[in-house]
Amino acid sequence: MTYNLDKQLIIQTTTLPAVQSVSTSYLEVTGSKAQIKLKNTTTDWLYKFSFYTFSTDTKPLFIHARVESSNDNFSSDIQTITGAQVNLSGDTQENLDKYYQSHTVMFILPSLDREYLRLTVRSSSTSTECNLHRSTQFDGGTSENVCYNPSLMILEL
């Protein structure tokens, strides 16, 4: 039995990221971008990213997330990867469901031909906007600045 051990694995955590405010325009999520080394364009990749959201509005969180690829570090050549999109929201109608949500998005990206990857997000509407990575509430009401360090894993399959 033989095994191919020459596979790429990228694991990175962004420590103490600044808060990001999500509006109705797409923005790159801090910590979600990486460069891979393409050996061929028939390889599939696993993209897994974890991050935190905190609702800033009275309505529950509802954001759109998508993985994008590029060959020029996203300066002009930007493409959304087909099938690598997801909507993120609360799963109940509870009043406080909008708070304290950590999310993990995971996609299999087939046959990549671009070496840069990132996750972008936007709010569904102005009444469902949120912040990423930081919360002003912790443990039932203290006004601490709580941070969640986003983490990224990309694996060549």
Secondary structure by P-SEA (a helix, b strand, c coil): ccccccbbbbbbbbccccbbbbccbbbbcccccbbbbbccccbbbbbbbbbbbbbcccccbbbbbbcccccccccccccccccccbbbbbcccccccccbbbbbbbbbcccccccccbbbbbbcccccccccccccccccccccbbbbbbbbbbbcc
